[in-house]
Amino acid sequence: MTSSPSPMPATTPGEDASHRSDRRKVLLAAPRGYCAGVDRAVIAVEKAIEQYGAPVYVRHEIVHNKYVVKTLEKKGAIFVEETEEVPEGNIVIFSAHGVAPVVHEEAKRGKLATIDATCPLVTKVHKEAVRYAKEDYDILLIGHEGHEEVIGTSGEAPEHITLVDGPEDVANVEVRDPDKVVWLSQTTLSVDETMETVDALKGRYPNLLSPPSDDICYATQNRQIAVKQMGAQADLVIVVGSKNSSNSVRLVEVALGAGARDAHLVDYAEEIDEAWLEGVGTVGVTSGASVPDVLVHGVLDWLAQRGYEDVETITAAEESIHFSLPKELRRDLRAEAEAATED
């Protein structure tokens, strides 16, 4: 993803553009990379393999990152698209993005032991959906169609939830009672885009109710704030993350919106095009919430080899949140799964 280059800022007296561009430095965003929910989900897979032995099946990618998925596959994880692909008597782990109640029912019918690695912040949105559905609200879920998190949340109350995929989709919304409407959102969206959609919805439904707390997760917000600060100073921003990672894609958009001349999403340092560095003095580096820091260090090493050795950290927030591992990891799931097949 790129933007059209904007004019270079004016030089100070006695300084020319070529001299300024030789001042090569890196702005490194903090926080970046793994959030608490991703860390919990990845460790859950590793612990399950260690505790119960391979293979352990995982429904969909545990998190949206190529490197993480490949690493876990080497350790003994098998990733499947549907629950029905898991043989009876085995363990299946549900990804950090969450699943609908029907998926839990499928696992039960398939006599599978389950580990639910859904991020607790996604679970919070699920519970909000159930609560407002019981109170007979129309629920407007702001999110991207087809995203696993949106599918899981919608499945909690399908008869009450309408997906709103951005501000341009607001005109298509229909509700039963304009005075009994609430909005929820996918946790990995751009804060600015979400509030733009909320404002458009409130234009149609002045009595639109907001959730008790912001659905967009703390990690998504913190990473976007850091990129805004960094993007305003950077000629080029490199976001480490996979293309199917919603929060990583959003970081590219936020960087461009903050004033970066150019921004790109890469999985690995090898994907960086040296042409991107032409005329670039300051490179911003960050990573999505499902990206291990080893990949960021690979980018920093790549840049250092090309003269960008000076690294300055841009800190937007300090994060200290940790989530406990899924409770199922404290039980003997292999024995439970085998017993279920004998029933």
Order of alpha helices (4+ residues) and beta strands (2+ residues): alpha-beta-alpha-beta-alpha-beta-beta-alpha-beta-alpha-beta-alpha-beta-beta-alpha-alpha-beta-alpha-beta-beta-alpha-beta-alpha
